[in-house]
Amino acid sequence: MEFPIKHNVYTFTDYLKLEEGERVELIEGNLVAMSPSPSRIVSTFSLTQ
């Protein structure tokens, strides 16, 4: 993943300039790529006493 803005410390303004759908977090001035969300799996649980 390549980020369009090239400098050492990113700001919230820089974060807002990213394309819609980019999965990144802004942590202490660094843009960190996030892993994709897990698929939703529905499980059935049986409750017994």
C-alpha distances in whole Angstrom, upper triangle without the diagonal:
4,7,10,12,13,16,16,17,16,18,19,19,16,14,16,15,12,12,14,12,9,10,10,13,15,17,19,17,14,11,10,8,11,12,13,17,19,22,25,28,31,34,37,39,43,45,48,50
4,7,9,10,13,14,15,14,16,17,17,14,13,15,13,10,11,14,14,10,12,11,14,15,17,19,16,13,10,11,10,13,15,16,20,23,25,28,31,35,37,41,43,46,48,51,54
4,6,7,10,12,12,10,13,14,14,10,10,12,10,8,10,13,13,10,11,10,12,12,15,16,13,11,8,10,10,13,16,17,20,24,26,29,32,35,38,42,43,47,48,52,54
4,6,10,13,13,11,13,14,13,9,10,12,9,7,9,13,14,11,14,13,15,14,17,18,15,13,11,14,14,17,19,20,23,27,29,32,35,38,41,44,46,50,51,55,57
4,6,10,10,8,10,12,11,7,9,11,9,9,12,15,16,14,16,14,15,13,16,16,12,11,10,14,15,18,21,22,25,29,31,33,37,40,42,46,48,51,52,56,58
4,7,9,9,12,14,13,10,12,15,12,12,15,18,19,16,18,15,16,14,16,16,12,11,11,14,15,19,22,24,27,30,33,35,39,42,44,48,49,53,54,57,59
4,6,7,10,14,13,10,13,15,14,14,18,21,22,18,19,16,16,14,15,14,10,10,11,14,16,20,23,25,28,31,34,37,40,43,45,49,50,53,54,58,59
4,7,10,14,14,12,13,17,16,16,19,22,23,19,19,16,15,13,13,11,8,8,10,13,16,19,22,25,28,31,34,36,39,42,44,48,49,52,53,56,58
4,7,10,11,9,11,14,14,15,18,21,21,18,18,15,13,10,10,8,5,6,9,12,15,18,22,24,26,30,33,35,38,41,43,46,47,50,51,54,55
4,7,8,6,7,11,11,11,15,17,18,15,15,12,11,8,9,8,5,6,7,11,14,16,20,22,24,27,30,32,36,38,41,44,45,48,49,52,54
4,5,5,6,9,10,11,15,17,18,16,16,13,11,8,10,9,6,8,9,13,15,17,21,23,24,28,31,32,36,38,40,44,45,48,49,52,53
4,5,5,6,9,10,14,15,16,14,15,12,10,7,10,10,9,10,10,13,15,17,20,22,23,26,29,30,34,36,38,41,42,46,46,50,51
4,5,5,7,9,13,14,16,15,16,14,13,11,13,14,11,13,12,15,17,19,22,23,25,28,31,32,36,38,41,44,45,49,49,53,54
4,5,5,7,11,13,15,13,14,12,12,9,12,13,10,10,9,13,15,17,20,22,23,27,29,31,35,37,40,43,45,48,49,52,54
4,5,6,9,10,12,10,11,9,8,7,11,12,10,10,8,11,12,14,17,18,20,23,26,28,31,34,36,40,41,44,45,49,51
4,6,8,9,11,10,12,11,11,10,14,16,13,14,12,14,15,16,19,20,21,25,26,28,32,34,37,40,41,45,46,49,51
4,7,9,12,10,13,12,13,12,16,17,14,14,12,15,15,17,20,21,22,26,28,30,33,36,39,42,44,47,49,52,54
4,7,9,7,10,9,11,11,15,17,14,13,10,13,12,14,17,17,19,23,25,27,30,33,36,39,41,45,46,50,52
4,6,6,10,11,13,14,18,20,18,17,13,15,13,14,17,16,18,22,23,25,29,31,35,38,40,44,45,49,51
4,6,9,11,13,15,18,21,19,18,15,16,14,14,16,15,16,20,20,22,26,28,32,35,37,41,42,46,48
4,6,9,12,14,18,21,20,18,14,14,12,11,13,11,12,16,17,19,23,25,28,32,34,38,39,43,45
4,6,9,12,15,18,17,14,11,11,8,9,11,10,13,16,18,20,24,27,30,33,35,39,40,44,46
4,7,10,13,17,16,13,10,9,6,5,7,8,10,13,16,18,21,24,27,31,32,36,37,41,43
4,7,9,13,12,10,6,5,4,5,9,10,12,16,18,21,24,27,29,33,34,38,39,42,44
4,6,10,10,8,6,5,7,7,10,12,14,17,20,22,25,28,30,33,34,38,38,42,44
4,7,6,6,5,6,9,10,14,16,17,21,24,25,29,31,33,37,37,41,41,45,46
4,5,5,6,7,10,11,15,18,19,22,25,27,29,32,34,37,37,41,41,44,45
4,6,9,10,14,15,18,21,23,25,29,30,33,36,37,40,41,44,44,47,48
4,7,9,13,15,19,21,23,26,30,31,34,37,39,42,43,46,47,50,51
4,6,10,12,16,19,21,24,27,29,32,35,37,40,41,44,45,48,50
4,7,9,13,15,18,21,24,26,29,32,34,38,39,43,43,47,48
4,6,10,13,15,18,21,24,26,30,31,35,36,40,41,44,45
4,7,9,12,15,18,21,24,27,29,33,34,38,39,42,44
4,6,9,12,15,17,20,23,25,29,30,34,35,38,41
4,7,9,12,15,17,21,23,26,28,32,33,36,39
4,6,9,12,15,18,21,24,26,30,32,35,38
4,6,9,12,15,17,21,23,27,28,32,34
4,6,9,12,14,18,20,24,26,29,32
4,6,10,13,16,19,22,25,28,31
4,7,10,13,16,19,22,25,28
4,6,10,13,16,19,22,26
4,7,10,13,16,20,23
4,6,10,13,16,20
4,7,10,13,17
4,6,10,13
4,6,10
4,7
4
